[in-house]
Amino acid sequence: MAHDAGQDALAAAARARVAVEAVDSVAGLRRVADLFSRVWAAPEAPMPHDVMRGLVHAGGRVHAAFRDGSLVGAAVAVFGPPAGASCYSLIAGVSPDAEGGGIGLALKLAQRAWALQAGAGWMIWTFDPLLRRNATFNISRLGAVGTEYLVDFYGQVADGVNDPETDRLAVNWDLRAPLPSPAAPAGEKAPDTILATGPGGEPAGGRVPQAGAGPDLLRCWIPEDVLTIRRTDPALARRWRLAVREALGGALSGGYQVTGVLRTGWYILEKGRP
């Protein structure tokens, strides 16, 4: 399986026209820290080079993607508790002028190959559940499953991307499972709705089932571009944050998991998936 994952990673890097390498030098890690600052529009690096240096020394890995000698993306991962045979992806980002070219997939598959080679079977990370593009990539493209809703996970973060309340969706990625087909539908049935959008773009709540009750499938809608909403209408952005927290967070607490994302913006949730 590790050999196949390595081939998948090389193929993804070739398609993205990048070389993915491990970085451990102070100079290289400074470049990665600067890249993260640009991606998050942050005055200070969200992952400083000295912290990454320590993580690498402890057995973690910083993967960096280079195109024509320029650093265009990076990802940082460490190992979880031994009993879980897992690793944790702390941060990953792609240069704003290189997004959409498959670099993120190349980095993620490089992390997967490294983790499998080291004996891990799962990768865990978190992302903002209101970012539709990230949700589609993590769940529909990679096949990760949303398992836990974390309220204000980091507290307020001083950058140009994050919402004042840093809610996160935690996902588990089975590293041994085959990647989903890009054309595969995320959900075939018409599940019950726990959150939709109103005529003015506002959140329109549905009914969140009680724990142990409810249908096998649910759906929860998120806006197409919440980053623009945050800039143009902060009050509406906060309404979406609270609505998603109640609907998606409530469903996950009640035994559902996020197993798909439709192109139209619907999270698909399944009940009782092992």
N, C-alpha and C positions, 0 to 999 in steps of 0.2 A: 504493500500500500504506500509506503514512504517513497519507493521508487516512482510509482505512478504519480504521486503528488509532486515530486520533483520535476517530472516531465510536464505536468500541467503548469507548474510555475514558470518553467522555461518557455513554454509555448505562449503563455499570457504575456510574458515580458517581450517576446519577439513581436507579438501583435501590437503591443503598445509602443514599440520601438524604444525600449529602455533596457538598460542593464541594471539588475537589482543586486546589490552587494551589501554585505555586513559592514557596518562602520563602528570602529571602536577608538579611534584616535581623538585627541582633544580637538584638533583642527577640524576633523570631519564632523564631530558632534556639535561644534560651534555652528557649522553651516546648517546642520539639521535644526538646531534651535532657532536660528535666524529664519529658516523656512517656516517653521511653525508660527513664529511671530507674524509673518506676512499673511499666512493662511487665516489666522484668527484675528488679524488686525489689532494685535495686542502690543502695548508699550513694553511689556516684558515677556520673555519667552514662556509659553504655557508649560514647556518641558525644558528646563535649563540644561545646558551641556554637562554641568558637573553632576547633576542627578542622573542623567543618562549614563555617564561614565561609571558611576557606582552600580547602576542596574546591570550594565554589561559585565562588570567585574563579578557580580553576584550570579551570573549565568543567564541573564536576559539577553535580548538581541535587538539591535537597532538595524532595520533594513532601510536602505536608501535606494531610490530609483534615479538613474542618471540617463540623460538624453544628450548626446553630443557633448559630453563633459559637464553639462549643467545639471545641478540637483533639482529635480522636479517633483519629488515626493518622498515621504518617509513614514515609517511605522515603528512603534516600540512595543515590545511584549516581554513579559516576565512569566515565571512559572507559578502556578497556584499550589495549594497544599498537596503533598504527595498522594494522599488517599484518594483525591479526586482525579488524579492523572490529567490535570488540565493546565492550560496556560491562560494568561490574561493579557489582552491587548489594551494597552494604556492610552495610546493616542496614534492617530494616523491622519495624514493630510497630504493633499496634492496642491502644487502651485496653482494659483488662480488662473494663470495664463496657459495652463496645460490640462485643465479639467476636461473630462469627457472623452479621453483618449485611451482608456483602459489601464491607466497607471494604478488606480486604486485596486483593481482586480489583481494586477501583477504583484503588488505588495502583499495583499491578503493571501494569495496562493504561496508566496515565498514564506510568509509566516507559517502557513499550514504545513508546508514541507519540512521546515525546521522543527516545528513542534512534534510532528509525527516521528521524525528521526530521533528525537530526544525521548520518545515514549509517551507523549501526551495524546489523549484521544479527543479532547474537547478544548474549544477556545471560548472564552467569555469576554464580553465587552459591553459598554453602554453607549447609547446615543440619544439625542433629543428626539422624542417620539413625534414632535411636530414637523420635523424635517422630512418631507415626503421622499426626496431623492435618496437620502440616506436610508430610509426605511425600505425603499424598493431594492436598493443594492444589497443591504444586509440580509434581508429576509427572502426576497424573490430571486436574487442573483446568486447569493452564496448558500441559501438554504438554512440560515440560522433561525432559531425559534425564540420569540419573545416570552420570557418567563416571569419577569418581576417588574413592577412599576415602582420607581424610587423617587420620592418627593424631595425636591430641592437638594439633590444629591451632593453637589459641590458647594452649595451656598452661592452668594453672588460672586461672579467672576468679572474682572475688569478687562473686557476686550470688546471688539466691535461686532461680535457674532452672537454671543450668548444672550438669552433672555435673563432678566433679573432673577427669576426663579428657575434654577437649573434642574428641572425634572428630567429623569432619564428612564429609558426602557432598557433593561438588561436582557441580553440575548445569549443563548448557548448554541454553539456551532459544532456539530458532530463532524470531526475532521476526517473520519473514515467513510462518510457517506458520499456518494457521487454528487457532483454539482447538479442543481436543477437545470432542466432545459430552459434556455431563455424564452422560448415560445410557449412554455407550459402555463396554463391559466393558474392563477393563485387561488381560485375558488370557483367551482362550477355552479353551485346552488345559490339561491337568493336567500341569504340568512336574515334573521331579524336585525333591525337597526338599533344601536345604542347611542349613536351620535350622527347627525347629518348636518347639512348647511341650509340656512334659511334663505329667503329671497334677497336679503341684503348682505349676504356673505357672513352672517352671524351664526354661531353654533345653535343648532336645534336639537335638543336632547330627546332621546328615546327612553326606553326602560331598561335599566341594568338589572339582570336577574339576581335573585338572592343566591347565596352560596348553596351549591348542590341542586339548584333548580335551573330551569331554562332550556332552550333548544341546544342542539349539538353545535350549531354554527351561529356566530354573530358577525356583524360588521360595524366598523367605526370609521367615520370619515375624517380626514385632515386636509387643511388647505393646501393648494398647490405651491404657494410661495409665502410661507409665514415670515421669512426674513424681510420681505417688502412690507408686509402688514406691520411688523414691529417698527419699521422706520416711519411709515405714513399714518398709522393709527394704533398707537400703543395700547389704548383702552380695549380695542377689539382683539389685539394680540393676547392681552391678559384674559379676556373672556374665553378665548380658545384654549389657553393654558389650563384654566380651571375646569373647563368642560371636558377636555381630554383626560385630565387627572381624575375626574369623577367617573367618567364612562369607562375609559380603558383601564385605569387603575382599579376601579371597582370590579370589572370583569376578571382581571388577572387575580385579584384577591379571592374571587369566587371560584377559582379552579380552571379558568380558561387560559389558553396560550395563543400567542400570535403566530400563525403559521403561514400567512401569505399577505401580499399587498397587491391590489389591483391597480392597473394603470390609471384608473379613474379616481384613485385616492382613497380607496377603502382598505382598511386593515381587515383581514379575515382572522377570526378567532375560533379555535376549536376547544371543546370541553373534554377534559379527561384524557388528553393525549399523553402517553407515557414519556 
